[in-house]
Amino acid sequence: MDILIFVIGIILCLTGIVGSFLPVIPGPITSWLGILILNLTDAVPFNLKFVLITFSVAVLVFLVDFVTPIYGVKKLGGSYGGQIGASLGLLIGIFLMGPLGILLGPLIGAVAGEMINNNSLKNSFKPALGSILGTLTGIVLKFCLSMTYFIFYLSIFWEYRNDFF
């Protein structure tokens, strides 16, 4: 049974890594579920402190990921309309354009939001660049954390590998 749980945990960790790039999958939280499942096996002693700390970090990164595109727009002089446009563009872009929508969605959304606020097309591109930088920051952050959780997962498994077989 522990081997099945181990395989499910690996799948969750790998799905979390993929989820770092796809907004429809909460990457770090999915990777964290892999760590939780591993800690629930009979082979690995449950470490509540480790599980709670890693969960807290996963939730924090999940929340920060929503804020970074908005912050990027604001930091580069964008208006509230540009911030809302970047957020909506990210959500809509992934569904209409697939993975390319992760970058183009916030860009188009921020430009549209800025233009609705009576900015010229030229003045709308700087805040839109902020949305892309914010989105990329979130992706890198999620990817790094998901990879860290995967390394934790493999490290814990390796430490208790004899108890699995």
C-alpha positions as CSV (number, residue, x, y, z in Angstrom):
1,M,0.0,0.0,0.0
2,D,2.9,2.4,0.8
3,I,4.2,1.9,-2.7
4,L,0.9,3.0,-4.2
5,I,0.8,6.1,-1.9
6,F,4.4,6.8,-2.9
7,V,3.5,6.7,-6.6
8,I,0.5,9.0,-6.0
9,G,2.8,11.4,-4.1
10,I,5.3,11.5,-7.0
11,I,2.5,12.2,-9.5
12,L,1.2,15.1,-7.3
13,C,4.7,16.6,-7.0
14,L,5.2,16.4,-10.8
15,T,1.7,17.8,-11.4
16,G,2.7,20.7,-9.1
17,I,5.7,21.4,-11.1
18,V,3.6,21.6,-14.3
19,G,1.1,23.7,-12.3
20,S,3.8,26.3,-11.8
21,F,3.2,27.2,-15.4
22,L,-0.5,26.7,-15.7
23,P,-2.7,28.9,-13.5
24,V,-5.5,26.3,-13.4
25,I,-3.4,24.0,-11.3
26,P,-2.1,25.4,-7.9
27,G,1.5,24.2,-8.3
28,P,3.0,24.5,-4.9
29,I,-0.2,23.4,-3.1
30,T,-0.4,20.3,-5.4
31,S,3.3,19.5,-4.7
32,W,2.6,20.0,-1.0
33,L,-0.1,17.4,-1.2
34,G,2.6,14.9,-2.4
35,I,4.6,15.7,0.8
36,L,1.5,15.3,2.9
37,I,0.7,11.9,1.4
38,L,4.3,10.7,1.9
39,N,4.1,11.7,5.5
40,L,0.9,9.7,5.9
41,T,2.5,6.4,4.9
42,D,3.5,3.8,7.5
43,A,7.1,3.9,6.2
44,V,7.7,7.6,7.1
45,P,7.1,9.0,10.6
46,F,4.6,11.9,10.5
47,N,6.3,15.3,11.0
48,L,3.6,17.8,11.9
49,K,5.9,20.7,12.1
50,F,7.4,20.1,8.7
51,V,4.0,19.5,7.1
52,L,2.5,22.7,8.6
53,I,5.5,24.9,7.6
54,T,5.6,23.6,4.1
55,F,1.8,24.1,3.8
56,S,2.1,27.7,5.1
57,V,4.7,28.5,2.5
58,A,2.7,26.9,-0.3
59,V,-0.4,29.0,0.6
60,L,1.7,32.1,0.9
61,V,3.2,31.6,-2.5
62,F,-0.3,30.8,-3.9
63,L,-1.5,34.1,-2.7
64,V,1.5,36.1,-3.8
65,D,1.1,34.7,-7.3
66,F,-2.2,36.5,-7.6
67,V,-0.7,39.8,-6.4
68,T,2.5,40.0,-8.5
69,P,1.0,40.9,-11.9
70,I,-1.1,43.6,-10.2
71,Y,1.9,44.9,-8.3
72,G,3.9,44.9,-11.5
73,V,1.3,47.1,-13.3
74,K,1.1,49.4,-10.3
75,K,4.9,49.7,-9.9
76,L,5.3,50.8,-13.5
77,G,2.7,53.5,-13.3
78,G,-0.5,51.6,-14.2
79,S,-3.9,52.5,-13.0
80,Y,-6.5,50.4,-11.2
81,G,-8.0,49.6,-14.6
82,G,-4.7,48.2,-15.8
83,Q,-4.4,46.1,-12.7
84,I,-7.9,44.6,-13.1
85,G,-7.2,44.1,-16.9
86,A,-4.0,42.2,-16.1
87,S,-5.8,39.9,-13.7
88,L,-8.7,39.3,-16.0
89,G,-6.3,38.9,-19.0
90,L,-4.4,36.1,-17.2
91,L,-7.6,34.2,-16.4
92,I,-9.1,34.6,-19.9
93,G,-5.8,34.3,-21.7
94,I,-5.0,30.8,-20.4
95,F,-8.4,29.5,-21.6
96,L,-8.3,31.2,-25.0
97,M,-4.6,30.9,-25.9
98,G,-3.4,28.0,-23.8
99,P,0.1,28.3,-22.4
100,L,0.8,31.4,-24.5
101,G,-2.0,33.1,-22.7
102,I,0.0,33.1,-19.5
103,L,2.1,36.0,-21.0
104,L,-0.1,37.5,-23.6
105,G,-3.3,37.5,-21.5
106,P,-2.0,39.9,-18.8
107,L,-0.3,42.0,-21.4
108,I,-3.4,42.5,-23.5
109,G,-5.6,42.8,-20.4
110,A,-3.4,45.5,-18.9
111,V,-3.2,47.5,-22.2
112,A,-7.0,47.3,-22.5
113,G,-7.5,48.3,-18.9
114,E,-5.2,51.3,-19.3
115,M,-6.9,52.3,-22.6
116,I,-10.3,52.2,-20.9
117,N,-8.9,54.7,-18.4
118,N,-8.2,57.1,-21.3
119,N,-4.5,56.3,-21.7
120,S,-3.0,56.2,-25.1
121,L,-1.8,53.0,-26.6
122,K,1.8,54.1,-26.2
123,N,1.3,55.0,-22.5
124,S,-0.4,51.7,-21.9
125,F,2.5,49.5,-22.7
126,K,4.8,50.3,-19.8
127,P,2.3,49.2,-17.1
128,A,1.5,46.1,-19.3
129,L,5.2,45.2,-19.2
130,G,4.9,45.3,-15.4
131,S,2.1,42.7,-15.6
132,I,4.4,40.4,-17.6
133,L,7.2,40.9,-15.2
134,G,4.8,40.2,-12.3
135,T,3.5,37.1,-14.0
136,L,7.0,35.8,-14.7
137,T,8.0,36.4,-11.1
138,G,5.1,34.4,-9.9
139,I,5.9,31.5,-12.3
140,V,9.6,31.4,-11.2
141,L,8.5,31.5,-7.5
142,K,6.0,28.7,-7.9
143,F,8.4,26.6,-10.0
144,C,11.3,27.0,-7.4
145,L,9.0,26.1,-4.5
146,S,7.5,23.1,-6.4
147,M,11.0,21.9,-7.3
148,T,12.0,22.3,-3.6
149,Y,9.1,20.3,-2.5
150,F,9.9,17.6,-5.1
151,I,13.5,17.5,-3.7
152,F,12.1,17.3,-0.2
153,Y,9.9,14.4,-1.3
154,L,12.7,12.5,-2.9
155,S,15.0,13.2,0.1
156,I,12.4,11.9,2.6
157,F,11.7,8.9,0.5
158,W,15.4,8.1,0.1
159,E,15.9,8.3,3.9
160,Y,13.1,5.8,4.5
161,R,13.5,3.8,1.3
162,N,14.2,0.5,3.1
163,D,10.9,0.8,5.0
164,F,9.0,0.9,1.7
165,F,10.3,-2.4,0.4
